[in-house]
Structures are given as structure tokens and as C-alpha cells.
Amino acid sequence: MDGHHRIIVEFENQADFVKCHDSEEHAKLHGTAVTYMESPPSPNMYNVLAG
């Protein structure tokens, strides 16, 4: 392991991603999580071409 951690979260669409990030639960978790990070997370969006 390289000492770094990654989290992959899959959403049905970008609207659901935004809805999640606007939630009270996310704000609470994010407030704690960033204290363990050297820099804030940077989300990446991908489109699934085949499922």
C-alpha cells in the first residue's frame, strides 16, 4: 500500500451526487473526514459505457 486511501462512490446520475453532497449527513461526515486529509478531495465523474 502507498499509505493513501481512496473511496469510490457510485451514483445513478450527477443530480444524485449533488443531492448527497447537500445533505446534513454528508456535511457532518465531511467535517470529520477532512481533518484526516492533507488536501480536500477532488471528485471525478465517469460515464459507464457498458454495464
C-alpha positions in Angstrom: 0.0 0.0 0.0 1.1 3.5 -0.7 -0.3 5.0 2.5 -3.1 6.7 0.7 -6.8 5.8 0.7 -9.4 6.1 -2.0 -13.2 6.0 -1.7 -15.3 5.2 -4.8 -19.0 6.0 -4.6 -21.3 5.3 -7.5 -24.3 7.4 -8.2 -27.0 6.8 -10.8 -26.6 10.4 -12.1 -24.9 13.7 -11.3 -28.1 15.1 -9.7 -28.0 12.3 -7.1 -24.3 13.2 -6.4 -25.3 16.8 -5.8 -28.2 15.8 -3.6 -25.9 13.7 -1.5 -23.4 16.5 -1.1 -26.2 18.9 0.0 -27.3 16.5 2.8 -26.8 17.1 6.5 -25.2 13.7 6.9 -22.6 14.5 4.3 -21.7 17.8 5.9 -21.2 16.0 9.3 -19.1 13.2 7.8 -17.1 15.6 5.6 -16.3 17.9 8.5 -14.7 15.0 10.3 -13.1 13.3 7.3 -11.2 16.4 6.1 -9.3 16.5 9.4 -7.5 13.3 8.2 -6.7 14.7 4.8 -3.7 16.7 3.5 -5.9 18.4 0.9 -9.6 18.3 0.2 -11.0 15.6 -2.0 -11.5 16.3 -5.7 -14.4 14.4 -7.3 -14.0 12.8 -10.7 -17.0 11.9 -12.8 -17.1 8.9 -15.2 -19.7 7.7 -17.6 -20.3 3.9 -17.7 -20.3 2.8 -21.4 -21.3 -0.8 -20.8 -23.0 -2.4 -17.8 
